[in-house]
Amino acid sequence: MELLMSRPVQERADAARNREKVLAAAARLFAEKGVDAVSMDAVAAEAGVGKGTLFRRFGDKAGLAVALLDARERDLQQRILSGPPPLGPGAPARERLVAFVRAYLDFLFAHLDLVRMSETASPGARYRIGSYWFWHRHVAILLAQSRGGDADVLAHTLLAAMQAELADVLQTEYGRDRTLTALTTLATTLT
């Protein structure tokens, strides 16, 4: 699992300052106005950087969303790798899987607009995000420990049920508690 957690790339001090200014400006604007209502031009202006700097660094708003999510995802990844059970090591696989589903859905609902943008920017975008492969490997390992079978395919199946657009529909139609209950039931059924 540690191989899946890449270390941040070393960058020049001025680039790091600009990156932090952009991320802080984007987080502020997204919180105030919503992700969909904020343009890249507005982020550049708020951060005090040129549009070229912003686009070279992040590419588009989806790239900016991925960067904003990075630290939050790393926190969840660290809790999975070395936090207390049941999310971290030391609990049976089934309990860890349920804890992961709960923790991931908490993360997802807290950052739904950003996750949706990062997942849907282009066809297959979700599967090009490094954190997706971390979640997939973690779920596949837990499924293999608890039931065997084709854990890789089942991991994709469970994660598909937790993608941002579907989670938003489920929470809107059935409420967050019912959605959480259904998805933890699905996870335990797979084990």
Residue frames relative to the residue before (quaternion, step in Angstrom):
aa qw qx qy qz dx dy dz
M 1.0000 0.0000 0.0000 0.0000 0.00 0.00 0.00
E 0.6214 0.5637 -0.3650 0.4037 3.59 1.00 -0.68
L 0.5895 0.5762 -0.3720 0.4267 3.58 1.11 -0.55
L 0.6519 0.5249 -0.3116 0.4499 3.57 1.14 -0.59
M 0.6711 0.4565 -0.3029 0.4995 3.59 1.19 -0.32
S 0.1426 -0.8130 0.5614 0.0592 3.55 -0.07 1.28
R 0.4550 -0.6645 0.5217 0.2815 3.50 -1.16 0.61
P 0.5669 -0.5924 0.4314 0.3763 3.61 -1.06 0.63
V 0.5224 -0.6409 0.4729 0.3044 3.53 -1.10 0.78
Q 0.4798 -0.6376 0.5179 0.3082 3.59 -1.06 0.81
E 0.0120 -0.8111 0.5847 -0.0094 3.58 -0.88 0.86
R 0.6430 -0.5084 0.3994 0.4106 3.54 -1.28 0.37
A 0.6273 -0.5681 0.3772 0.3761 3.57 -1.12 0.63
D 0.6761 0.4810 -0.3120 0.4629 3.62 0.89 -0.83
A 0.6286 0.5205 -0.3331 0.4722 3.60 1.05 -0.71
A 0.6443 0.5135 -0.3189 0.4685 3.58 1.02 -0.81
R 0.6354 0.5159 -0.3291 0.4709 3.61 0.98 -0.79
N 0.6653 0.4951 -0.3063 0.4675 3.59 0.90 -0.91
R 0.6285 0.5378 -0.3341 0.4518 3.56 0.98 -0.83
E 0.6789 0.4828 -0.2912 0.4703 3.59 0.88 -0.92
K 0.6284 0.5233 -0.3368 0.4667 3.61 1.01 -0.74
V 0.6615 0.5003 -0.3038 0.4687 3.57 0.93 -0.88
L 0.6797 0.4878 -0.3018 0.4571 3.60 0.83 -0.92
A 0.6481 0.5035 -0.3212 0.4726 3.60 0.99 -0.77
A 0.6561 0.5024 -0.3106 0.4698 3.59 0.96 -0.84
A 0.6590 0.5041 -0.3101 0.4642 3.58 0.91 -0.89
A 0.6509 0.5119 -0.3220 0.4589 3.60 0.89 -0.89
R 0.6522 0.5171 -0.3061 0.4622 3.58 0.95 -0.90
L 0.7031 0.4648 -0.2684 0.4665 3.59 0.80 -1.03
F 0.6480 0.5135 -0.3255 0.4587 3.60 0.93 -0.83
A 0.6555 0.5061 -0.3116 0.4658 3.60 1.00 -0.82
E 0.6973 0.4818 -0.2717 0.4559 3.58 0.98 -0.85
K 0.8410 0.2396 -0.0633 0.4810 3.57 0.80 -1.06
G 0.5096 -0.6069 0.4452 0.4169 3.57 1.20 -0.40
V 0.6146 -0.5968 0.3801 0.3486 3.55 -1.06 0.80
D 0.6946 0.5030 -0.2905 0.4243 3.59 0.82 -0.97
A 0.6998 0.4940 -0.2706 0.4393 3.60 1.08 -0.66
V 0.6624 0.5035 -0.2979 0.4680 3.61 1.25 -0.17
S 0.2633 -0.7631 0.5729 0.1420 3.56 -0.87 1.00
M 0.6198 -0.5178 0.4276 0.4061 3.53 -1.28 0.31
D 0.5943 0.5627 -0.3600 0.4479 3.61 1.07 -0.68
A 0.6584 0.5049 -0.3099 0.4643 3.58 0.96 -0.87
V 0.6338 0.5219 -0.3305 0.4655 3.59 1.01 -0.78
A 0.6506 0.5150 -0.3156 0.4603 3.60 0.90 -0.92
A 0.6692 0.4975 -0.3029 0.4614 3.59 0.90 -0.93
E 0.6664 0.5065 -0.2984 0.4586 3.59 0.90 -0.91
A 0.7057 0.4504 -0.2560 0.4833 3.58 1.03 -0.79
G 0.3965 -0.7275 0.4763 0.2943 3.59 1.20 -0.38
V 0.5619 0.5501 -0.4147 0.4579 3.58 1.06 0.75
G 0.5895 -0.5762 0.4325 0.3654 3.54 -1.24 0.37
K 0.6105 -0.5604 0.4122 0.3786 3.54 -1.19 0.57
G 0.6169 0.5578 -0.3479 0.4327 3.58 1.05 -0.73
T 0.6229 0.5348 -0.3287 0.4668 3.57 1.02 -0.81
L 0.6720 0.5075 -0.2906 0.4543 3.55 0.90 -0.95
F 0.7187 0.4484 -0.2630 0.4618 3.58 0.81 -1.00
R 0.6199 0.5278 -0.3529 0.4611 3.62 1.05 -0.67
R 0.7086 0.4814 -0.2615 0.4447 3.56 0.94 -0.89
F 0.8338 0.2290 -0.0723 0.4971 3.57 0.83 -1.02
G 0.4440 -0.7249 0.4290 0.3056 3.60 1.22 -0.29
D 0.7469 -0.2444 0.2140 0.5802 3.55 0.67 -1.12
K 0.7379 -0.4081 0.2796 0.4590 3.57 -1.28 -0.04
A 0.6086 0.5433 -0.3604 0.4523 3.60 1.07 -0.60
G 0.6386 0.5131 -0.3222 0.4744 3.60 1.02 -0.76
L 0.6245 0.5212 -0.3207 0.4853 3.54 1.11 -0.72
A 0.6318 0.5266 -0.3270 0.4653 3.60 1.01 -0.80
V 0.6376 0.5230 -0.3251 0.4629 3.59 0.95 -0.87
A 0.6673 0.4996 -0.3027 0.4619 3.59 0.92 -0.88
L 0.6507 0.5093 -0.3200 0.4635 3.60 0.98 -0.77
L 0.6814 0.4924 -0.2818 0.4624 3.57 1.05 -0.74
D 0.5075 0.7162 -0.3988 0.2654 3.57 1.14 -0.66
A 0.7087 0.4483 -0.2854 0.4640 3.63 0.69 -1.00
R 0.6496 0.5160 -0.3193 0.4581 3.58 1.01 -0.78
E 0.6499 0.5016 -0.3104 0.4793 3.58 1.04 -0.77
R 0.6356 0.5331 -0.3299 0.4506 3.57 0.98 -0.79
D 0.6101 0.5438 -0.3463 0.4606 3.57 1.08 -0.70
L 0.6731 0.4745 -0.2947 0.4847 3.59 0.88 -0.91
Q 0.6306 0.5302 -0.3328 0.4588 3.59 0.98 -0.80
Q 0.6597 0.5079 -0.3113 0.4583 3.58 0.94 -0.84
R 0.6404 0.5123 -0.3234 0.4721 3.58 1.01 -0.75
I 0.6251 0.5230 -0.3322 0.4747 3.59 1.10 -0.67
L 0.7217 0.4668 -0.2499 0.4459 3.57 0.89 -0.95
S 0.8573 0.0564 0.0218 0.5112 3.58 0.85 -0.86
G 0.4661 0.6762 -0.4532 0.3466 3.59 1.20 0.26
P 0.6786 -0.4779 0.3508 0.4336 3.55 -1.27 0.02
P 0.5580 -0.5787 0.4616 0.3751 3.56 -1.19 0.48
P 0.5745 -0.0766 -0.8017 -0.1461 1.61 -2.30 0.83
L 0.5321 0.6199 -0.4372 0.3761 3.65 1.13 -0.23
G 0.7353 0.3620 -0.2091 0.5335 3.56 0.94 -0.87
P 0.7504 -0.3968 0.2768 0.4503 3.57 -1.32 0.02
G 0.6570 0.5506 -0.3837 0.3435 3.53 -1.29 0.47
A 0.6806 0.4153 -0.2887 0.5301 3.57 1.25 -0.18
P 0.6212 -0.5142 0.4115 0.4248 3.61 -1.20 0.31
A 0.6662 -0.5459 0.3400 0.3776 3.56 -1.15 0.71
R 0.6456 0.5310 -0.3298 0.4387 3.60 0.89 -0.87
E 0.6690 0.4891 -0.2974 0.4741 3.60 0.92 -0.89
R 0.6437 0.5152 -0.3216 0.4656 3.57 1.01 -0.79
L 0.6436 0.5209 -0.3293 0.4539 3.58 0.99 -0.78
V 0.6495 0.4948 -0.3161 0.4832 3.60 0.92 -0.82
A 0.6445 0.5108 -0.3190 0.4712 3.60 0.97 -0.82
F 0.6327 0.5191 -0.3322 0.4689 3.59 1.02 -0.76
V 0.6467 0.5144 -0.3319 0.4549 3.60 0.85 -0.92
R 0.6648 0.4971 -0.3050 0.4668 3.59 0.89 -0.88
A 0.6874 0.4804 -0.2862 0.4634 3.60 0.85 -0.96
Y 0.6596 0.4992 -0.3169 0.4640 3.57 0.95 -0.84
L 0.6667 0.4884 -0.3175 0.4650 3.60 0.91 -0.79
D 0.5895 0.5385 -0.3671 0.4772 3.61 1.08 -0.60
F 0.6500 0.5036 -0.2951 0.4866 3.57 0.95 -0.95
L 0.6771 0.5146 -0.2944 0.4358 3.57 0.82 -1.03
F 0.7097 0.4520 -0.2778 0.4635 3.60 0.76 -0.96
A 0.6285 0.5326 -0.3371 0.4556 3.61 1.11 -0.55
H 0.7971 0.2163 -0.0863 0.5572 3.60 1.15 -0.63
L 0.1298 0.8722 -0.4685 0.0539 3.55 1.21 0.56
D 0.6857 0.4890 -0.3055 0.4442 3.62 0.79 -0.92
L 0.6639 0.4945 -0.3069 0.4695 3.58 0.97 -0.81
V 0.6595 0.4942 -0.3177 0.4689 3.59 0.91 -0.87
R 0.6379 0.5248 -0.3368 0.4520 3.58 0.93 -0.84
M 0.6619 0.4985 -0.3145 0.4631 3.59 0.90 -0.87
S 0.6756 0.4916 -0.3055 0.4568 3.59 0.91 -0.85
E 0.6987 0.4864 -0.2700 0.4498 3.59 1.07 -0.71
T 0.7983 0.3410 -0.1368 0.4772 3.58 1.07 -0.74
A 0.3207 0.7863 -0.4863 0.2061 3.60 1.21 0.19
S 0.7731 -0.0656 0.0680 0.6272 3.57 1.09 -0.71
P 0.6736 -0.4817 0.3359 0.4488 3.61 -1.16 0.33
G 0.8351 0.1768 -0.1536 0.4978 3.56 -0.85 1.00
A 0.3394 0.7766 -0.4843 0.2173 3.61 1.24 0.08
R 0.6175 0.5769 -0.3498 0.4043 3.57 0.97 -0.85
Y 0.7282 0.4489 -0.2344 0.4619 3.56 0.99 -0.84
R 0.6249 0.5031 -0.3508 0.4831 3.58 1.26 0.09
I 0.5561 0.5928 -0.3893 0.4335 3.59 1.28 -0.08
G 0.5079 -0.6892 0.4279 0.2896 3.58 -0.72 1.06
S 0.6449 0.5351 -0.3405 0.4264 3.58 0.95 -0.77
Y 0.5728 0.5746 -0.3976 0.4285 3.62 1.04 -0.58
W 0.6922 0.4784 -0.2863 0.4583 3.57 0.91 -0.90
F 0.5748 0.5416 -0.3779 0.4831 3.56 1.17 -0.45
W 0.6630 0.4924 -0.3086 0.4720 3.61 0.83 -1.00
H 0.6527 0.5309 -0.3163 0.4383 3.57 0.91 -0.94
R 0.6736 0.4943 -0.3063 0.4562 3.60 0.81 -0.96
H 0.6410 0.5312 -0.3189 0.4530 3.57 0.95 -0.91
V 0.6859 0.4718 -0.2837 0.4759 3.59 0.82 -0.99
A 0.6504 0.5195 -0.3238 0.4496 3.61 0.91 -0.85
I 0.6382 0.5150 -0.3294 0.4679 3.60 0.96 -0.79
L 0.6763 0.4876 -0.3002 0.4634 3.59 0.88 -0.91
L 0.6523 0.4998 -0.3188 0.4723 3.59 0.98 -0.77
A 0.6433 0.5149 -0.3250 0.4642 3.60 0.97 -0.80
Q 0.6589 0.5075 -0.3078 0.4621 3.59 1.00 -0.78
S 0.7599 0.4145 -0.2136 0.4530 3.57 0.97 -0.78
R 0.8481 0.1177 -0.0424 0.5148 3.60 1.04 -0.58
G 0.3809 -0.6975 0.5204 0.3124 3.59 1.07 -0.47
G 0.5308 0.6336 -0.4511 0.3367 3.58 -1.10 -0.58
D 0.7084 -0.4408 0.3335 0.4389 3.54 -1.25 -0.37
A 0.1426 -0.8523 0.5011 0.0460 3.52 0.44 1.29
D 0.6151 0.5591 -0.3617 0.4221 3.63 1.01 -0.67
V 0.6868 0.4616 -0.2834 0.4848 3.58 0.87 -0.93
L 0.6552 0.5058 -0.3164 0.4635 3.59 0.94 -0.81
A 0.6110 0.5394 -0.3529 0.4596 3.60 1.06 -0.66
H 0.6384 0.5018 -0.3271 0.4834 3.61 0.95 -0.82
T 0.6459 0.5388 -0.3184 0.4371 3.57 0.98 -0.86
L 0.6704 0.4774 -0.2999 0.4824 3.59 0.89 -0.89
L 0.6736 0.4922 -0.3051 0.4592 3.59 0.89 -0.86
A 0.5901 0.5638 -0.3681 0.4454 3.60 1.12 -0.60
A 0.6515 0.5145 -0.3107 0.4629 3.56 1.07 -0.70
M 0.7265 0.3879 -0.2303 0.5184 3.59 1.28 -0.28
Q 0.3671 0.7140 -0.5242 0.2841 3.61 1.09 0.48
A 0.6835 -0.5716 0.2836 0.3546 3.55 -1.09 0.79
E 0.6739 0.4934 -0.3273 0.4418 3.61 0.79 -0.88
L 0.6716 0.4778 -0.3037 0.4779 3.59 0.90 -0.86
A 0.6392 0.5293 -0.3333 0.4475 3.60 0.91 -0.84
D 0.6347 0.5224 -0.3261 0.4669 3.58 1.03 -0.75
V 0.6483 0.4998 -0.3161 0.4795 3.60 0.95 -0.87
L 0.6713 0.5043 -0.3070 0.4481 3.60 0.84 -0.94
Q 0.6753 0.4822 -0.3033 0.4685 3.58 0.89 -0.88
T 0.6544 0.5079 -0.3167 0.4620 3.61 1.00 -0.75
E 0.7289 0.4458 -0.2362 0.4628 3.57 0.90 -0.96
Y 0.8395 0.2163 -0.0530 0.4957 3.57 0.87 -0.97
G 0.5338 -0.6225 0.4116 0.3975 3.59 1.21 -0.21
R 0.6254 -0.5858 0.3825 0.3455 3.52 -1.19 0.63
D 0.6621 0.5149 -0.3218 0.4393 3.61 0.88 -0.86
R 0.6706 0.4844 -0.3051 0.4718 3.58 0.90 -0.88
T 0.6234 0.5352 -0.3321 0.4633 3.57 1.05 -0.77
L 0.6560 0.5046 -0.3055 0.4709 3.58 0.91 -0.91
T 0.6521 0.5109 -0.3163 0.4622 3.59 0.90 -0.86
A 0.6749 0.4996 -0.3019 0.4515 3.59 0.86 -0.93
L 0.7102 0.4573 -0.2786 0.4569 3.58 0.87 -0.88
T 0.6251 0.4886 -0.3570 0.4931 3.61 1.08 -0.49
T 0.5983 0.5381 -0.3538 0.4768 3.60 1.12 -0.61
L 0.6313 0.5231 -0.3271 0.4699 3.58 0.96 -0.82
A 0.6575 0.5129 -0.3117 0.4555 3.58 0.90 -0.91
T 0.6912 0.4619 -0.3000 0.4678 3.60 0.84 -0.86
T 0.5972 0.5556 -0.3587 0.4538 3.59 1.12 -0.60
L 0.6659 0.5072 -0.2984 0.4586 3.58 1.04 -0.75
T 0.6710 0.4647 -0.3088 0.4883 3.59 1.17 -0.39
